[in-house]
Amino acid sequence: MVSSVSSSTTLVLEKTEEQQLSPRILELRKKIYNEDYINNAIQRIAQVISNKLVENPEELKLRDV
């Protein structure tokens, strides 16, 4: 009989005191909870990838390692 063992890893981030963080990090933390910000970021990434595909499709091909 063959059995398989499955395990999962959970990443736990310790809560950091906000006064120790830079203002930029605090600003980004707020932005990632803003649905409009995330949707715009995804749209921008898609636009950049689309532009790259049109300009130079060879650049985005997967390479054998």
Backbone atoms as SQL, in Angstrom:
CREATE TABLE atoms (id INTEGER PRIMARY KEY, chain TEXT, resi INTEGER, resn TEXT, atom TEXT, x REAL, y REAL, z REAL);
INSERT INTO atoms VALUES
  (1, 'A', 1, 'MET', 'N', 0.848, -1.181, 0.000),
  (2, 'A', 1, 'MET', 'CA', 0.000, 0.000, 0.000),
  (3, 'A', 1, 'MET', 'C', 0.890, 1.240, 0.000),
  (4, 'A', 2, 'VAL', 'N', 0.588, 2.163, -0.890),
  (5, 'A', 2, 'VAL', 'CA', 1.366, 3.395, -0.991),
  (6, 'A', 2, 'VAL', 'C', 0.564, 4.528, -0.375),
  (7, 'A', 3, 'SER', 'N', 1.207, 5.266, 0.479),
  (8, 'A', 3, 'SER', 'CA', 0.521, 6.419, 1.071),
  (9, 'A', 3, 'SER', 'C', 1.332, 7.664, 0.779),
  (10, 'A', 4, 'SER', 'N', 0.649, 8.757, 0.689),
  (11, 'A', 4, 'SER', 'CA', 1.351, 10.016, 0.455),
  (12, 'A', 4, 'SER', 'C', 1.100, 10.950, 1.616),
  (13, 'A', 5, 'VAL', 'N', 2.096, 11.705, 1.919),
  (14, 'A', 5, 'VAL', 'CA', 2.005, 12.659, 3.007),
  (15, 'A', 5, 'VAL', 'C', 1.962, 14.048, 2.399),
  (16, 'A', 6, 'SER', 'N', 1.001, 14.805, 2.829),
  (17, 'A', 6, 'SER', 'CA', 0.859, 16.162, 2.316),
  (18, 'A', 6, 'SER', 'C', 1.136, 17.135, 3.448),
  (19, 'A', 7, 'SER', 'N', 1.874, 18.153, 3.146),
  (20, 'A', 7, 'SER', 'CA', 2.126, 19.178, 4.155),
  (21, 'A', 7, 'SER', 'C', 1.956, 20.544, 3.529),
  (22, 'A', 8, 'SER', 'N', 1.645, 21.491, 4.344),
  (23, 'A', 8, 'SER', 'CA', 1.522, 22.858, 3.840),
  (24, 'A', 8, 'SER', 'C', 2.343, 23.767, 4.724),
  (25, 'A', 9, 'THR', 'N', 2.754, 24.850, 4.140),
  (26, 'A', 9, 'THR', 'CA', 3.551, 25.826, 4.856),
  (27, 'A', 9, 'THR', 'C', 2.748, 27.102, 4.968),
  (28, 'A', 10, 'THR', 'N', 2.748, 27.664, 6.137),
  (29, 'A', 10, 'THR', 'CA', 2.046, 28.919, 6.364),
  (30, 'A', 10, 'THR', 'C', 3.071, 29.978, 6.717),
  (31, 'A', 11, 'LEU', 'N', 2.959, 31.095, 6.055),
  (32, 'A', 11, 'LEU', 'CA', 3.844, 32.212, 6.333),
  (33, 'A', 11, 'LEU', 'C', 3.175, 33.104, 7.363),
  (34, 'A', 12, 'VAL', 'N', 3.854, 33.334, 8.443),
  (35, 'A', 12, 'VAL', 'CA', 3.315, 34.184, 9.492),
  (36, 'A', 12, 'VAL', 'C', 4.216, 35.409, 9.593),
  (37, 'A', 13, 'LEU', 'N', 3.609, 36.554, 9.438),
  (38, 'A', 13, 'LEU', 'CA', 4.360, 37.797, 9.560),
  (39, 'A', 13, 'LEU', 'C', 4.068, 38.409, 10.914),
  (40, 'A', 14, 'GLU', 'N', 5.110, 38.747, 11.602),
  (41, 'A', 14, 'GLU', 'CA', 4.914, 39.382, 12.888),
  (42, 'A', 14, 'GLU', 'C', 4.439, 40.803, 12.670),
  (43, 'A', 15, 'LYS', 'N', 3.556, 41.255, 13.537),
  (44, 'A', 15, 'LYS', 'CA', 3.065, 42.624, 13.442),
  (45, 'A', 15, 'LYS', 'C', 4.206, 43.568, 13.823),
  (46, 'A', 16, 'THR', 'N', 4.446, 44.528, 12.985),
  (47, 'A', 16, 'THR', 'CA', 5.526, 45.478, 13.208),
  (48, 'A', 16, 'THR', 'C', 4.930, 46.774, 13.738),
  (49, 'A', 17, 'GLU', 'N', 5.598, 47.329, 14.679),
  (50, 'A', 17, 'GLU', 'CA', 5.146, 48.614, 15.220),
  (51, 'A', 17, 'GLU', 'C', 5.176, 49.649, 14.101),
  (52, 'A', 18, 'GLU', 'N', 4.051, 50.365, 13.914),
  (53, 'A', 18, 'GLU', 'CA', 3.955, 51.300, 12.789),
  (54, 'A', 18, 'GLU', 'C', 4.954, 52.439, 12.878),
  (55, 'A', 19, 'GLN', 'N', 5.365, 52.841, 14.073),
  (56, 'A', 19, 'GLN', 'CA', 6.305, 53.947, 14.165),
  (57, 'A', 19, 'GLN', 'C', 7.698, 53.549, 13.667),
  (58, 'A', 20, 'GLN', 'N', 7.961, 52.256, 13.533),
  (59, 'A', 20, 'GLN', 'CA', 9.258, 51.790, 13.038),
  (60, 'A', 20, 'GLN', 'C', 9.301, 51.726, 11.511),
  (61, 'A', 21, 'LEU', 'N', 8.156, 51.855, 10.878),
  (62, 'A', 21, 'LEU', 'CA', 8.094, 51.732, 9.427),
  (63, 'A', 21, 'LEU', 'C', 8.188, 53.093, 8.750),
  (64, 'A', 22, 'SER', 'N', 8.727, 53.071, 7.542),
  (65, 'A', 22, 'SER', 'CA', 8.843, 54.312, 6.791),
  (66, 'A', 22, 'SER', 'C', 7.456, 54.762, 6.334),
  (67, 'A', 23, 'PRO', 'N', 7.289, 56.062, 6.116),
  (68, 'A', 23, 'PRO', 'CA', 6.006, 56.561, 5.611),
  (69, 'A', 23, 'PRO', 'C', 5.611, 55.903, 4.291),
  (70, 'A', 24, 'ARG', 'N', 6.573, 55.567, 3.448),
  (71, 'A', 24, 'ARG', 'CA', 6.290, 54.929, 2.157),
  (72, 'A', 24, 'ARG', 'C', 5.660, 53.544, 2.366),
  (73, 'A', 25, 'ILE', 'N', 6.193, 52.775, 3.297),
  (74, 'A', 25, 'ILE', 'CA', 5.635, 51.453, 3.595),
  (75, 'A', 25, 'ILE', 'C', 4.212, 51.590, 4.127),
  (76, 'A', 26, 'LEU', 'N', 3.985, 52.541, 5.007),
  (77, 'A', 26, 'LEU', 'CA', 2.643, 52.757, 5.553),
  (78, 'A', 26, 'LEU', 'C', 1.667, 53.150, 4.447),
  (79, 'A', 27, 'GLU', 'N', 2.127, 53.984, 3.515),
  (80, 'A', 27, 'GLU', 'CA', 1.284, 54.395, 2.387),
  (81, 'A', 27, 'GLU', 'C', 0.925, 53.195, 1.517),
  (82, 'A', 28, 'LEU', 'N', 1.907, 52.345, 1.224),
  (83, 'A', 28, 'LEU', 'CA', 1.662, 51.167, 0.396),
  (84, 'A', 28, 'LEU', 'C', 0.742, 50.166, 1.094),
  (85, 'A', 29, 'ARG', 'N', 0.870, 50.040, 2.395),
  (86, 'A', 29, 'ARG', 'CA', -0.029, 49.151, 3.145),
  (87, 'A', 29, 'ARG', 'C', -1.488, 49.580, 2.974),
  (88, 'A', 30, 'LYS', 'N', -1.730, 50.877, 3.013),
  (89, 'A', 30, 'LYS', 'CA', -3.093, 51.387, 2.829),
  (90, 'A', 30, 'LYS', 'C', -3.578, 51.110, 1.408),
  (91, 'A', 31, 'LYS', 'N', -2.692, 51.295, 0.435),
  (92, 'A', 31, 'LYS', 'CA', -3.080, 51.139, -0.964),
  (93, 'A', 31, 'LYS', 'C', -3.468, 49.706, -1.308),
  (94, 'A', 32, 'ILE', 'N', -2.808, 48.715, -0.722),
  (95, 'A', 32, 'ILE', 'CA', -3.103, 47.335, -1.110),
  (96, 'A', 32, 'ILE', 'C', -4.484, 46.891, -0.651),
  (97, 'A', 33, 'TYR', 'N', -5.104, 47.647, 0.229),
  (98, 'A', 33, 'TYR', 'CA', -6.466, 47.331, 0.646),
  (99, 'A', 33, 'TYR', 'C', -7.511, 48.115, -0.144),
  (100, 'A', 34, 'ASN', 'N', -7.056, 48.939, -1.086),
  (101, 'A', 34, 'ASN', 'CA', -7.944, 49.743, -1.913),
  (102, 'A', 34, 'ASN', 'C', -8.199, 48.994, -3.223),
  (103, 'A', 35, 'GLU', 'N', -9.444, 48.571, -3.429),
  (104, 'A', 35, 'GLU', 'CA', -9.779, 47.762, -4.604),
  (105, 'A', 35, 'GLU', 'C', -9.487, 48.503, -5.911),
  (106, 'A', 36, 'ASP', 'N', -9.771, 49.793, -5.957),
  (107, 'A', 36, 'ASP', 'CA', -9.495, 50.571, -7.175),
  (108, 'A', 36, 'ASP', 'C', -7.993, 50.599, -7.470),
  (109, 'A', 37, 'TYR', 'N', -7.180, 50.759, -6.451),
  (110, 'A', 37, 'TYR', 'CA', -5.724, 50.788, -6.625),
  (111, 'A', 37, 'TYR', 'C', -5.237, 49.454, -7.207),
  (112, 'A', 38, 'ILE', 'N', -5.714, 48.359, -6.634),
  (113, 'A', 38, 'ILE', 'CA', -5.295, 47.034, -7.104),
  (114, 'A', 38, 'ILE', 'C', -5.756, 46.800, -8.537),
  (115, 'A', 39, 'ASN', 'N', -7.012, 47.148, -8.846),
  (116, 'A', 39, 'ASN', 'CA', -7.513, 46.973, -10.214),
  (117, 'A', 39, 'ASN', 'C', -6.713, 47.799, -11.213),
  (118, 'A', 40, 'ASN', 'N', -6.369, 49.033, -10.851),
  (119, 'A', 40, 'ASN', 'CA', -5.564, 49.874, -11.741),
  (120, 'A', 40, 'ASN', 'C', -4.161, 49.311, -11.917),
  (121, 'A', 41, 'ALA', 'N', -3.599, 48.772, -10.849),
  (122, 'A', 41, 'ALA', 'CA', -2.260, 48.183, -10.932),
  (123, 'A', 41, 'ALA', 'C', -2.269, 46.971, -11.861),
  (124, 'A', 42, 'ILE', 'N', -3.283, 46.127, -11.742),
  (125, 'A', 42, 'ILE', 'CA', -3.398, 44.955, -12.613),
  (126, 'A', 42, 'ILE', 'C', -3.566, 45.390, -14.067),
  (127, 'A', 43, 'GLN', 'N', -4.390, 46.402, -14.292),
  (128, 'A', 43, 'GLN', 'CA', -4.602, 46.921, -15.651),
  (129, 'A', 43, 'GLN', 'C', -3.304, 47.452, -16.242),
  (130, 'A', 44, 'ARG', 'N', -2.523, 48.148, -15.431),
  (131, 'A', 44, 'ARG', 'CA', -1.246, 48.708, -15.907),
  (132, 'A', 44, 'ARG', 'C', -0.254, 47.599, -16.255),
  (133, 'A', 45, 'ILE', 'N', -0.202, 46.567, -15.424),
  (134, 'A', 45, 'ILE', 'CA', 0.689, 45.437, -15.706),
  (135, 'A', 45, 'ILE', 'C', 0.282, 44.772, -17.017),
  (136, 'A', 46, 'ALA', 'N', -1.007, 44.555, -17.198),
  (137, 'A', 46, 'ALA', 'CA', -1.502, 43.947, -18.435),
  (138, 'A', 46, 'ALA', 'C', -1.159, 44.814, -19.646),
  (139, 'A', 47, 'GLN', 'N', -1.266, 46.121, -19.489),
  (140, 'A', 47, 'GLN', 'CA', -0.959, 47.041, -20.590),
  (141, 'A', 47, 'GLN', 'C', 0.524, 46.969, -20.950),
  (142, 'A', 48, 'VAL', 'N', 1.387, 46.943, -19.968),
  (143, 'A', 48, 'VAL', 'CA', 2.826, 46.880, -20.220),
  (144, 'A', 48, 'VAL', 'C', 3.184, 45.577, -20.924),
  (145, 'A', 49, 'ILE', 'N', 2.612, 44.459, -20.463),
  (146, 'A', 49, 'ILE', 'CA', 2.888, 43.165, -21.091),
  (147, 'A', 49, 'ILE', 'C', 2.370, 43.152, -22.529),
  (148, 'A', 50, 'SER', 'N', 1.171, 43.684, -22.740),
  (149, 'A', 50, 'SER', 'CA', 0.613, 43.743, -24.098),
  (150, 'A', 50, 'SER', 'C', 1.501, 44.568, -25.016),
  (151, 'A', 51, 'ASN', 'N', 1.962, 45.708, -24.539),
  (152, 'A', 51, 'ASN', 'CA', 2.853, 46.560, -25.339),
  (153, 'A', 51, 'ASN', 'C', 4.144, 45.821, -25.677),
  (154, 'A', 52, 'LYS', 'N', 4.693, 45.092, -24.718),
  (155, 'A', 52, 'LYS', 'CA', 5.925, 44.335, -24.962),
  (156, 'A', 52, 'LYS', 'C', 5.699, 43.259, -26.016),
  (157, 'A', 53, 'LEU', 'N', 4.539, 42.603, -25.940),
  (158, 'A', 53, 'LEU', 'CA', 4.230, 41.563, -26.926),
  (159, 'A', 53, 'LEU', 'C', 4.150, 42.132, -28.336),
  (160, 'A', 54, 'VAL', 'N', 3.593, 43.317, -28.464),
  (161, 'A', 54, 'VAL', 'CA', 3.461, 43.950, -29.780),
  (162, 'A', 54, 'VAL', 'C', 4.822, 44.437, -30.272),
  (163, 'A', 55, 'GLU', 'N', 5.598, 45.052, -29.383),
  (164, 'A', 55, 'GLU', 'CA', 6.885, 45.625, -29.774),
  (165, 'A', 55, 'GLU', 'C', 7.946, 44.566, -30.038),
  (166, 'A', 56, 'ASN', 'N', 8.027, 43.573, -29.169),
  (167, 'A', 56, 'ASN', 'CA', 9.089, 42.578, -29.279),
  (168, 'A', 56, 'ASN', 'C', 8.625, 41.249, -28.695),
  (169, 'A', 57, 'PRO', 'N', 7.868, 40.471, -29.448),
  (170, 'A', 57, 'PRO', 'CA', 7.332, 39.222, -28.923),
  (171, 'A', 57, 'PRO', 'C', 8.411, 38.217, -28.519),
  (172, 'A', 58, 'GLU', 'N', 9.576, 38.285, -29.130),
  (173, 'A', 58, 'GLU', 'CA', 10.666, 37.361, -28.793),
  (174, 'A', 58, 'GLU', 'C', 11.137, 37.563, -27.348),
  (175, 'A', 59, 'GLU', 'N', 11.025, 38.774, -26.851),
  (176, 'A', 59, 'GLU', 'CA', 11.506, 39.098, -25.500),
  (177, 'A', 59, 'GLU', 'C', 10.739, 38.352, -24.418),
  (178, 'A', 60, 'LEU', 'N', 9.475, 38.039, -24.686),
  (179, 'A', 60, 'LEU', 'CA', 8.651, 37.415, -23.663),
  (180, 'A', 60, 'LEU', 'C', 8.529, 35.910, -23.802),
  (181, 'A', 61, 'LYS', 'N', 9.239, 35.302, -24.730),
  (182, 'A', 61, 'LYS', 'CA', 9.184, 33.852, -24.884),
  (183, 'A', 61, 'LYS', 'C', 9.862, 33.186, -23.698),
  (184, 'A', 62, 'LEU', 'N', 9.291, 32.044, -23.291),
  (185, 'A', 62, 'LEU', 'CA', 9.912, 31.263, -22.227),
  (186, 'A', 62, 'LEU', 'C', 11.186, 30.627, -22.756),
  (187, 'A', 63, 'ARG', 'N', 12.197, 30.641, -21.926),
  (188, 'A', 63, 'ARG', 'CA', 13.479, 30.070, -22.334),
  (189, 'A', 63, 'ARG', 'C', 13.690, 28.740, -21.646),
  (190, 'A', 64, 'ASP', 'N', 14.300, 27.791, -22.338),
  (191, 'A', 64, 'ASP', 'CA', 14.671, 26.524, -21.713),
  (192, 'A', 64, 'ASP', 'C', 15.877, 26.769, -20.822),
  (193, 'A', 65, 'VAL', 'N', 15.831, 26.189, -19.657),
  (194, 'A', 65, 'VAL', 'CA', 16.937, 26.390, -18.720),
  (195, 'A', 65, 'VAL', 'C', 17.808, 25.174, -18.691);
